[in-house]
Amino acid sequence: MEIRIGILNAPRELSFETDESAADVSGKVSAAIGGGTGVLELTDNKGAQYVVPVAGIAYVQIGAEETRRVGFVA
């Protein structure tokens, strides 16, 4: 699933693919914003870790969980 994080005062957004479910990502975002450690920590599907300060987050867009289709579709 694709995750997009908008950063305040930055012209580009942070975008990456993750193997985590939408519920897991949403829970991590809610916990971080709700007063956790002050940072949002997510891991992409290649193992890279992203640490974003909560104070700098403008928005978090969580893509739909969809399996990729292989072959021709009728």
PyMOL Python script that loads the backbone (N, CA, C, O; Angstrom):
from pymol import cmd

cmd.read_pdbstr("""\
ATOM      1  N   MET A   1       0.838  -1.156   0.000  1.00  0.00           N
ATOM      2  CA  MET A   1       0.000   0.000   0.000  1.00  0.00           C
ATOM      3  C   MET A   1       0.892   1.230   0.000  1.00  0.00           C
ATOM      4  O   MET A   1       1.986   1.219   0.564  1.00  0.00           O
ATOM      5  N   GLU A   2       0.413   2.287  -0.637  1.00  0.00           N
ATOM      6  CA  GLU A   2       1.193   3.512  -0.734  1.00  0.00           C
ATOM      7  C   GLU A   2       0.836   4.455   0.407  1.00  0.00           C
ATOM      8  O   GLU A   2      -0.336   4.641   0.736  1.00  0.00           O
ATOM      9  N   ILE A   3       1.857   5.042   0.998  1.00  0.00           N
ATOM     10  CA  ILE A   3       1.706   6.025   2.066  1.00  0.00           C
ATOM     11  C   ILE A   3       2.282   7.346   1.565  1.00  0.00           C
ATOM     12  O   ILE A   3       3.375   7.382   0.999  1.00  0.00           O
ATOM     13  N   ARG A   4       1.542   8.423   1.778  1.00  0.00           N
ATOM     14  CA  ARG A   4       2.022   9.766   1.435  1.00  0.00           C
ATOM     15  C   ARG A   4       1.903  10.636   2.672  1.00  0.00           C
ATOM     16  O   ARG A   4       0.848  10.704   3.302  1.00  0.00           O
ATOM     17  N   ILE A   5       3.003  11.303   3.011  1.00  0.00           N
ATOM     18  CA  ILE A   5       3.027  12.187   4.176  1.00  0.00           C
ATOM     19  C   ILE A   5       3.403  13.582   3.703  1.00  0.00           C
ATOM     20  O   ILE A   5       4.476  13.796   3.138  1.00  0.00           O
ATOM     21  N   GLY A   6       2.501  14.527   3.943  1.00  0.00           N
ATOM     22  CA  GLY A   6       2.774  15.919   3.617  1.00  0.00           C
ATOM     23  C   GLY A   6       3.521  16.565   4.772  1.00  0.00           C
ATOM     24  O   GLY A   6       3.141  16.407   5.932  1.00  0.00           O
ATOM     25  N   ILE A   7       4.575  17.285   4.456  1.00  0.00           N
ATOM     26  CA  ILE A   7       5.404  17.945   5.454  1.00  0.00           C
ATOM     27  C   ILE A   7       5.175  19.453   5.370  1.00  0.00           C
ATOM     28  O   ILE A   7       5.190  20.026   4.280  1.00  0.00           O
ATOM     29  N   LEU A   8       4.963  20.096   6.521  1.00  0.00           N
ATOM     30  CA  LEU A   8       4.766  21.545   6.549  1.00  0.00           C
ATOM     31  C   LEU A   8       5.988  22.261   5.986  1.00  0.00           C
ATOM     32  O   LEU A   8       7.127  21.867   6.238  1.00  0.00           O
ATOM     33  N   ASN A   9       5.733  23.317   5.220  1.00  0.00           N
ATOM     34  CA  ASN A   9       6.783  24.163   4.639  1.00  0.00           C
ATOM     35  C   ASN A   9       7.743  23.395   3.744  1.00  0.00           C
ATOM     36  O   ASN A   9       8.898  23.796   3.600  1.00  0.00           O
ATOM     37  N   ALA A  10       7.295  22.302   3.142  1.00  0.00           N
ATOM     38  CA  ALA A  10       8.114  21.532   2.200  1.00  0.00           C
ATOM     39  C   ALA A  10       7.316  21.390   0.903  1.00  0.00           C
ATOM     40  O   ALA A  10       6.132  21.057   0.942  1.00  0.00           O
ATOM     41  N   PRO A  11       7.948  21.637  -0.237  1.00  0.00           N
ATOM     42  CA  PRO A  11       7.210  21.581  -1.501  1.00  0.00           C
ATOM     43  C   PRO A  11       6.841  20.166  -1.954  1.00  0.00           C
ATOM     44  O   PRO A  11       5.934  20.000  -2.769  1.00  0.00           O
ATOM     45  N   ARG A  12       7.515  19.169  -1.450  1.00  0.00           N
ATOM     46  CA  ARG A  12       7.251  17.793  -1.862  1.00  0.00           C
ATOM     47  C   ARG A  12       6.780  16.974  -0.676  1.00  0.00           C
ATOM     48  O   ARG A  12       7.023  17.318   0.481  1.00  0.00           O
ATOM     49  N   GLU A  13       6.095  15.875  -0.995  1.00  0.00           N
ATOM     50  CA  GLU A  13       5.622  14.980   0.046  1.00  0.00           C
ATOM     51  C   GLU A  13       6.510  13.747   0.116  1.00  0.00           C
ATOM     52  O   GLU A  13       7.213  13.425  -0.841  1.00  0.00           O
ATOM     53  N   LEU A  14       6.476  13.067   1.239  1.00  0.00           N
ATOM     54  CA  LEU A  14       7.198  11.819   1.436  1.00  0.00           C
ATOM     55  C   LEU A  14       6.270  10.699   0.985  1.00  0.00           C
ATOM     56  O   LEU A  14       5.160  10.578   1.502  1.00  0.00           O
ATOM     57  N   SER A  15       6.706   9.873   0.026  1.00  0.00           N
ATOM     58  CA  SER A  15       5.858   8.833  -0.530  1.00  0.00           C
ATOM     59  C   SER A  15       6.641   7.527  -0.601  1.00  0.00           C
ATOM     60  O   SER A  15       7.773   7.495  -1.085  1.00  0.00           O
ATOM     61  N   PHE A  16       6.021   6.437  -0.109  1.00  0.00           N
ATOM     62  CA  PHE A  16       6.664   5.127  -0.151  1.00  0.00           C
ATOM     63  C   PHE A  16       5.621   4.028  -0.053  1.00  0.00           C
ATOM     64  O   PHE A  16       4.473   4.284   0.311  1.00  0.00           O
ATOM     65  N   GLU A  17       6.022   2.801  -0.380  1.00  0.00           N
ATOM     66  CA  GLU A  17       5.163   1.618  -0.310  1.00  0.00           C
ATOM     67  C   GLU A  17       5.491   0.851   0.968  1.00  0.00           C
ATOM     68  O   GLU A  17       6.654   0.762   1.361  1.00  0.00           O
ATOM     69  N   THR A  18       4.465   0.299   1.615  1.00  0.00           N
ATOM     70  CA  THR A  18       4.666  -0.493   2.818  1.00  0.00           C
ATOM     71  C   THR A  18       3.831  -1.764   2.752  1.00  0.00           C
ATOM     72  O   THR A  18       2.815  -1.818   2.059  1.00  0.00           O
ATOM     73  N   ASP A  19       4.269  -2.783   3.481  1.00  0.00           N
ATOM     74  CA  ASP A  19       3.544  -4.044   3.556  1.00  0.00           C
ATOM     75  C   ASP A  19       2.588  -4.076   4.745  1.00  0.00           C
ATOM     76  O   ASP A  19       1.853  -5.050   4.911  1.00  0.00           O
ATOM     77  N   GLU A  20       2.581  -3.033   5.574  1.00  0.00           N
ATOM     78  CA  GLU A  20       1.715  -2.985   6.746  1.00  0.00           C
ATOM     79  C   GLU A  20       0.270  -2.747   6.312  1.00  0.00           C
ATOM     80  O   GLU A  20       0.023  -2.183   5.246  1.00  0.00           O
ATOM     81  N   SER A  21      -0.672  -3.173   7.130  1.00  0.00           N
ATOM     82  CA  SER A  21      -2.083  -2.970   6.815  1.00  0.00           C
ATOM     83  C   SER A  21      -2.476  -1.520   7.079  1.00  0.00           C
ATOM     84  O   SER A  21      -1.778  -0.792   7.785  1.00  0.00           O
ATOM     85  N   ALA A  22      -3.605  -1.114   6.502  1.00  0.00           N
ATOM     86  CA  ALA A  22      -4.102   0.247   6.698  1.00  0.00           C
ATOM     87  C   ALA A  22      -4.423   0.506   8.164  1.00  0.00           C
ATOM     88  O   ALA A  22      -4.208   1.608   8.668  1.00  0.00           O
ATOM     89  N   ALA A  23      -4.938  -0.515   8.846  1.00  0.00           N
ATOM     90  CA  ALA A  23      -5.266  -0.370  10.265  1.00  0.00           C
ATOM     91  C   ALA A  23      -4.010  -0.151  11.104  1.00  0.00           C
ATOM     92  O   ALA A  23      -4.025   0.652  12.037  1.00  0.00           O
ATOM     93  N   ASP A  24      -2.921  -0.856  10.785  1.00  0.00           N
ATOM     94  CA  ASP A  24      -1.666  -0.690  11.522  1.00  0.00           C
ATOM     95  C   ASP A  24      -1.095   0.709  11.325  1.00  0.00           C
ATOM     96  O   ASP A  24      -0.673   1.355  12.283  1.00  0.00           O
ATOM     97  N   VAL A  25      -1.084   1.173  10.074  1.00  0.00           N
ATOM     98  CA  VAL A  25      -0.539   2.498   9.779  1.00  0.00           C
ATOM     99  C   VAL A  25      -1.394   3.572  10.450  1.00  0.00           C
ATOM    100  O   VAL A  25      -0.860   4.506  11.049  1.00  0.00           O
ATOM    101  N   SER A  26      -2.706   3.446  10.355  1.00  0.00           N
ATOM    102  CA  SER A  26      -3.608   4.405  10.974  1.00  0.00           C
ATOM    103  C   SER A  26      -3.420   4.436  12.487  1.00  0.00           C
ATOM    104  O   SER A  26      -3.453   5.507  13.093  1.00  0.00           O
ATOM    105  N   GLY A  27      -3.224   3.280  13.097  1.00  0.00           N
ATOM    106  CA  GLY A  27      -2.985   3.214  14.534  1.00  0.00           C
ATOM    107  C   GLY A  27      -1.698   3.893  14.940  1.00  0.00           C
ATOM    108  O   GLY A  27      -1.649   4.585  15.956  1.00  0.00           O
ATOM    109  N   LYS A  28      -0.646   3.698  14.146  1.00  0.00           N
ATOM    110  CA  LYS A  28       0.638   4.346  14.447  1.00  0.00           C
ATOM    111  C   LYS A  28       0.536   5.855  14.321  1.00  0.00           C
ATOM    112  O   LYS A  28       1.100   6.590  15.131  1.00  0.00           O
ATOM    113  N   VAL A  29      -0.194   6.325  13.287  1.00  0.00           N
ATOM    114  CA  VAL A  29      -0.365   7.769  13.091  1.00  0.00           C
ATOM    115  C   VAL A  29      -1.152   8.357  14.256  1.00  0.00           C
ATOM    116  O   VAL A  29      -0.771   9.391  14.804  1.00  0.00           O
ATOM    117  N   SER A  30      -2.238   7.709  14.632  1.00  0.00           N
ATOM    118  CA  SER A  30      -3.063   8.196  15.743  1.00  0.00           C
ATOM    119  C   SER A  30      -2.292   8.223  17.056  1.00  0.00           C
ATOM    120  O   SER A  30      -2.410   9.174  17.828  1.00  0.00           O
ATOM    121  N   ALA A  31      -1.506   7.183  17.312  1.00  0.00           N
ATOM    122  CA  ALA A  31      -0.717   7.126  18.550  1.00  0.00           C
ATOM    123  C   ALA A  31       0.345   8.215  18.577  1.00  0.00           C
ATOM    124  O   ALA A  31       0.576   8.832  19.617  1.00  0.00           O
ATOM    125  N   ALA A  32       0.992   8.455  17.440  1.00  0.00           N
ATOM    126  CA  ALA A  32       2.041   9.471  17.390  1.00  0.00           C
ATOM    127  C   ALA A  32       1.460  10.870  17.582  1.00  0.00           C
ATOM    128  O   ALA A  32       2.028  11.689  18.304  1.00  0.00           O
ATOM    129  N   ILE A  33       0.332  11.140  16.936  1.00  0.00           N
ATOM    130  CA  ILE A  33      -0.281  12.460  17.045  1.00  0.00           C
ATOM    131  C   ILE A  33      -0.924  12.645  18.413  1.00  0.00           C
ATOM    132  O   ILE A  33      -0.951  13.755  18.945  1.00  0.00           O
ATOM    133  N   GLY A  34      -1.438  11.566  18.980  1.00  0.00           N
ATOM    134  CA  GLY A  34      -2.141  11.638  20.252  1.00  0.00           C
ATOM    135  C   GLY A  34      -1.266  11.860  21.462  1.00  0.00           C
ATOM    136  O   GLY A  34      -1.783  11.925  22.576  1.00  0.00           O
ATOM    137  N   GLY A  35       0.024  11.978  21.295  1.00  0.00           N
ATOM    138  CA  GLY A  35       0.869  12.284  22.442  1.00  0.00           C
ATOM    139  C   GLY A  35       1.885  11.219  22.757  1.00  0.00           C
ATOM    140  O   GLY A  35       2.300  11.075  23.907  1.00  0.00           O
ATOM    141  N   GLY A  36       2.292  10.474  21.759  1.00  0.00           N
ATOM    142  CA  GLY A  36       3.322   9.453  21.978  1.00  0.00           C
ATOM    143  C   GLY A  36       4.686  10.082  22.140  1.00  0.00           C
ATOM    144  O   GLY A  36       4.873  10.953  22.990  1.00  0.00           O
ATOM    145  N   THR A  37       5.630   9.656  21.345  1.00  0.00           N
ATOM    146  CA  THR A  37       7.007  10.108  21.463  1.00  0.00           C
ATOM    147  C   THR A  37       7.287  11.406  20.711  1.00  0.00           C
ATOM    148  O   THR A  37       8.381  11.960  20.814  1.00  0.00           O
ATOM    149  N   GLY A  38       6.293  11.898  19.949  1.00  0.00           N
ATOM    150  CA  GLY A  38       6.507  13.118  19.172  1.00  0.00           C
ATOM    151  C   GLY A  38       7.032  12.850  17.780  1.00  0.00           C
ATOM    152  O   GLY A  38       7.286  13.785  17.021  1.00  0.00           O
ATOM    153  N   VAL A  39       7.198  11.575  17.431  1.00  0.00           N
ATOM    154  CA  VAL A  39       7.632  11.211  16.085  1.00  0.00           C
ATOM    155  C   VAL A  39       6.767  10.062  15.568  1.00  0.00           C
ATOM    156  O   VAL A  39       6.266   9.239  16.335  1.00  0.00           O
ATOM    157  N   LEU A  40       6.609  10.032  14.243  1.00  0.00           N
ATOM    158  CA  LEU A  40       5.905   8.953  13.567  1.00  0.00           C
ATOM    159  C   LEU A  40       6.957   8.070  12.917  1.00  0.00           C
ATOM    160  O   LEU A  40       7.764   8.545  12.119  1.00  0.00           O
ATOM    161  N   GLU A  41       6.950   6.786  13.256  1.00  0.00           N
ATOM    162  CA  GLU A  41       7.928   5.841  12.714  1.00  0.00           C
ATOM    163  C   GLU A  41       7.209   4.806  11.863  1.00  0.00           C
ATOM    164  O   GLU A  41       6.328   4.093  12.343  1.00  0.00           O
ATOM    165  N   LEU A  42       7.601   4.732  10.576  1.00  0.00           N
ATOM    166  CA  LEU A  42       7.039   3.754   9.646  1.00  0.00           C
ATOM    167  C   LEU A  42       8.165   3.084   8.880  1.00  0.00           C
ATOM    168  O   LEU A  42       9.237   3.666   8.713  1.00  0.00           O
ATOM    169  N   THR A  43       7.928   1.859   8.410  1.00  0.00           N
ATOM    170  CA  THR A  43       8.923   1.099   7.661  1.00  0.00           C
ATOM    171  C   THR A  43       8.350   0.743   6.299  1.00  0.00           C
ATOM    172  O   THR A  43       7.211   0.287   6.200  1.00  0.00           O
ATOM    173  N   ASP A  44       9.144   0.952   5.239  1.00  0.00           N
ATOM    174  CA  ASP A  44       8.660   0.610   3.902  1.00  0.00           C
ATOM    175  C   ASP A  44       8.881  -0.869   3.604  1.00  0.00           C
ATOM    176  O   ASP A  44       9.431  -1.600   4.427  1.00  0.00           O
ATOM    177  N   ASN A  45       8.447  -1.305   2.415  1.00  0.00           N
ATOM    178  CA  ASN A  45       8.530  -2.721   2.083  1.00  0.00           C
ATOM    179  C   ASN A  45       9.941  -3.187   1.742  1.00  0.00           C
ATOM    180  O   ASN A  45      10.151  -4.382   1.533  1.00  0.00           O
ATOM    181  N   LYS A  46      10.912  -2.280   1.681  1.00  0.00           N
ATOM    182  CA  LYS A  46      12.309  -2.644   1.456  1.00  0.00           C
ATOM    183  C   LYS A  46      13.120  -2.638   2.745  1.00  0.00           C
ATOM    184  O   LYS A  46      14.311  -2.952   2.734  1.00  0.00           O
ATOM    185  N   GLY A  47      12.477  -2.282   3.859  1.00  0.00           N
ATOM    186  CA  GLY A  47      13.154  -2.288   5.147  1.00  0.00           C
ATOM    187  C   GLY A  47      13.663  -0.939   5.615  1.00  0.00           C
ATOM    188  O   GLY A  47      14.190  -0.834   6.723  1.00  0.00           O
ATOM    189  N   ALA A  48      13.516   0.107   4.789  1.00  0.00           N
ATOM    190  CA  ALA A  48      13.956   1.441   5.195  1.00  0.00           C
ATOM    191  C   ALA A  48      12.972   2.002   6.218  1.00  0.00           C
ATOM    192  O   ALA A  48      11.762   1.808   6.100  1.00  0.00           O
ATOM    193  N   GLN A  49      13.500   2.696   7.219  1.00  0.00           N
ATOM    194  CA  GLN A  49      12.663   3.244   8.277  1.00  0.00           C
ATOM    195  C   GLN A  49      12.569   4.757   8.114  1.00  0.00           C
ATOM    196  O   GLN A  49      13.568   5.427   7.856  1.00  0.00           O
ATOM    197  N   TYR A  50      11.358   5.286   8.267  1.00  0.00           N
ATOM    198  CA  TYR A  50      11.098   6.719   8.166  1.00  0.00           C
ATOM    199  C   TYR A  50      10.665   7.226   9.527  1.00  0.00           C
ATOM    200  O   TYR A  50       9.758   6.671  10.147  1.00  0.00           O
ATOM    201  N   VAL A  51      11.318   8.287   9.991  1.00  0.00           N
ATOM    202  CA  VAL A  51      10.990   8.909  11.266  1.00  0.00           C
ATOM    203  C   VAL A  51      10.666  10.373  10.976  1.00  0.00           C
ATOM    204  O   VAL A  51      11.525  11.138  10.538  1.00  0.00           O
ATOM    205  N   VAL A  52       9.411  10.749  11.227  1.00  0.00           N
ATOM    206  CA  VAL A  52       8.933  12.093  10.903  1.00  0.00           C
ATOM    207  C   VAL A  52       8.447  12.763  12.181  1.00  0.00           C
ATOM    208  O   VAL A  52       7.627  12.188  12.896  1.00  0.00           O
ATOM    209  N   PRO A  53       8.936  13.975  12.491  1.00  0.00           N
ATOM    210  CA  PRO A  53       8.430  14.684  13.676  1.00  0.00           C
ATOM    211  C   PRO A  53       6.949  15.020  13.501  1.00  0.00           C
ATOM    212  O   PRO A  53       6.550  15.529  12.454  1.00  0.00           O
ATOM    213  N   VAL A  54       6.148  14.744  14.503  1.00  0.00           N
ATOM    214  CA  VAL A  54       4.702  14.958  14.432  1.00  0.00           C
ATOM    215  C   VAL A  54       4.389  16.438  14.211  1.00  0.00           C
ATOM    216  O   VAL A  54       3.416  16.761  13.529  1.00  0.00           O
ATOM    217  N   ALA A  55       5.170  17.315  14.758  1.00  0.00           N
ATOM    218  CA  ALA A  55       4.919  18.752  14.624  1.00  0.00           C
ATOM    219  C   ALA A  55       5.019  19.222  13.178  1.00  0.00           C
ATOM    220  O   ALA A  55       4.458  20.262  12.833  1.00  0.00           O
ATOM    221  N   GLY A  56       5.722  18.479  12.324  1.00  0.00           N
ATOM    222  CA  GLY A  56       5.898  18.878  10.937  1.00  0.00           C
ATOM    223  C   GLY A  56       4.953  18.206   9.968  1.00  0.00           C
ATOM    224  O   GLY A  56       5.044  18.443   8.763  1.00  0.00           O
ATOM    225  N   ILE A  57       4.042  17.367  10.459  1.00  0.00           N
ATOM    226  CA  ILE A  57       3.147  16.633   9.576  1.00  0.00           C
ATOM    227  C   ILE A  57       1.935  17.498   9.213  1.00  0.00           C
ATOM    228  O   ILE A  57       1.233  17.998  10.092  1.00  0.00           O
ATOM    229  N   ALA A  58       1.701  17.668   7.906  1.00  0.00           N
ATOM    230  CA  ALA A  58       0.519  18.387   7.436  1.00  0.00           C
ATOM    231  C   ALA A  58      -0.632  17.408   7.219  1.00  0.00           C
ATOM    232  O   ALA A  58      -1.770  17.697   7.589  1.00  0.00           O
ATOM    233  N   TYR A  59      -0.339  16.236   6.615  1.00  0.00           N
ATOM    234  CA  TYR A  59      -1.359  15.217   6.391  1.00  0.00           C
ATOM    235  C   TYR A  59      -0.692  13.871   6.156  1.00  0.00           C
ATOM    236  O   TYR A  59       0.492  13.803   5.827  1.00  0.00           O
ATOM    237  N   VAL A  60      -1.460  12.803   6.327  1.00  0.00           N
ATOM    238  CA  VAL A  60      -1.018  11.444   6.021  1.00  0.00           C
ATOM    239  C   VAL A  60      -2.101  10.805   5.168  1.00  0.00           C
ATOM    240  O   VAL A  60      -3.251  10.692   5.592  1.00  0.00           O
ATOM    241  N   GLN A  61      -1.730  10.389   3.962  1.00  0.00           N
ATOM    242  CA  GLN A  61      -2.668   9.725   3.059  1.00  0.00           C
ATOM    243  C   GLN A  61      -2.309   8.247   3.009  1.00  0.00           C
ATOM    244  O   GLN A  61      -1.185   7.879   2.667  1.00  0.00           O
ATOM    245  N   ILE A  62      -3.279   7.407   3.354  1.00  0.00           N
ATOM    246  CA  ILE A  62      -3.078   5.963   3.357  1.00  0.00           C
ATOM    247  C   ILE A  62      -3.820   5.396   2.156  1.00  0.00           C
ATOM    248  O   ILE A  62      -5.041   5.514   2.059  1.00  0.00           O
ATOM    249  N   GLY A  63      -3.068   4.772   1.233  1.00  0.00           N
ATOM    250  CA  GLY A  63      -3.678   4.205   0.036  1.00  0.00           C
ATOM    251  C   GLY A  63      -4.501   2.967   0.348  1.00  0.00           C
ATOM    252  O   GLY A  63      -4.398   2.385   1.428  1.00  0.00           O
ATOM    253  N   ALA A  64      -5.314   2.578  -0.616  1.00  0.00           N
ATOM    254  CA  ALA A  64      -6.162   1.399  -0.448  1.00  0.00           C
ATOM    255  C   ALA A  64      -5.331   0.129  -0.541  1.00  0.00           C
ATOM    256  O   ALA A  64      -4.368   0.053  -1.304  1.00  0.00           O
ATOM    257  N   GLU A  65      -5.717  -0.863   0.246  1.00  0.00           N
ATOM    258  CA  GLU A  65      -5.046  -2.155   0.174  1.00  0.00           C
ATOM    259  C   GLU A  65      -5.592  -2.896  -1.034  1.00  0.00           C
ATOM    260  O   GLU A  65      -6.752  -3.309  -1.044  1.00  0.00           O
ATOM    261  N   GLU A  66      -4.765  -3.061  -2.041  1.00  0.00           N
ATOM    262  CA  GLU A  66      -5.202  -3.709  -3.270  1.00  0.00           C
ATOM    263  C   GLU A  66      -4.080  -4.578  -3.789  1.00  0.00           C
ATOM    264  O   GLU A  66      -2.932  -4.140  -3.872  1.00  0.00           O
ATOM    265  N   THR A  67      -4.406  -5.801  -4.137  1.00  0.00           N
ATOM    266  CA  THR A  67      -3.392  -6.673  -4.716  1.00  0.00           C
ATOM    267  C   THR A  67      -3.235  -6.314  -6.183  1.00  0.00           C
ATOM    268  O   THR A  67      -4.202  -5.938  -6.846  1.00  0.00           O
ATOM    269  N   ARG A  68      -2.032  -6.428  -6.679  1.00  0.00           N
ATOM    270  CA  ARG A  68      -1.766  -6.093  -8.078  1.00  0.00           C
ATOM    271  C   ARG A  68      -2.221  -7.244  -8.958  1.00  0.00           C
ATOM    272  O   ARG A  68      -1.977  -8.415  -8.669  1.00  0.00           O
ATOM    273  N   ARG A  69      -2.881  -6.877 -10.025  1.00  0.00           N
ATOM    274  CA  ARG A  69      -3.375  -7.883 -10.968  1.00  0.00           C
ATOM    275  C   ARG A  69      -2.280  -8.224 -11.967  1.00  0.00           C
ATOM    276  O   ARG A  69      -1.515  -7.365 -12.405  1.00  0.00           O
ATOM    277  N   VAL A  70      -2.231  -9.486 -12.308  1.00  0.00           N
ATOM    278  CA  VAL A  70      -1.261  -9.963 -13.280  1.00  0.00           C
ATOM    279  C   VAL A  70      -2.031 -10.558 -14.446  1.00  0.00           C
ATOM    280  O   VAL A  70      -2.969 -11.331 -14.251  1.00  0.00           O
ATOM    281  N   GLY A  71      -1.632 -10.198 -15.659  1.00  0.00           N
ATOM    282  CA  GLY A  71      -2.297 -10.753 -16.835  1.00  0.00           C
ATOM    283  C   GLY A  71      -3.329  -9.799 -17.398  1.00  0.00           C
ATOM    284  O   GLY A  71      -3.375  -8.622 -17.042  1.00  0.00           O
ATOM    285  N   PHE A  72      -4.150 -10.325 -18.278  1.00  0.00           N
ATOM    286  CA  PHE A  72      -5.156  -9.523 -18.931  1.00  0.00           C
ATOM    287  C   PHE A  72      -6.456  -9.578 -18.156  1.00  0.00           C
ATOM    288  O   PHE A  72      -6.822 -10.609 -17.592  1.00  0.00           O
ATOM    289  N   VAL A  73      -7.155  -8.435 -18.139  1.00  0.00           N
ATOM    290  CA  VAL A  73      -8.428  -8.340 -17.447  1.00  0.00           C
ATOM    291  C   VAL A  73      -9.526  -8.219 -18.487  1.00  0.00           C
ATOM    292  O   VAL A  73      -9.407  -7.423 -19.418  1.00  0.00           O
ATOM    293  N   ALA A  74     -10.581  -8.985 -18.347  1.00  0.00           N
ATOM    294  CA  ALA A  74     -11.668  -8.970 -19.334  1.00  0.00           C
ATOM    295  C   ALA A  74     -12.543  -7.768 -19.177  1.00  0.00           C
ATOM    296  O   ALA A  74     -13.504  -7.601 -19.928  1.00  0.00           O
TER     297      ALA A  74
END
""", "prot")
cmd.dss("prot")
cmd.show_as("cartoon", "prot")
cmd.util.cbc("prot")
cmd.orient("prot")
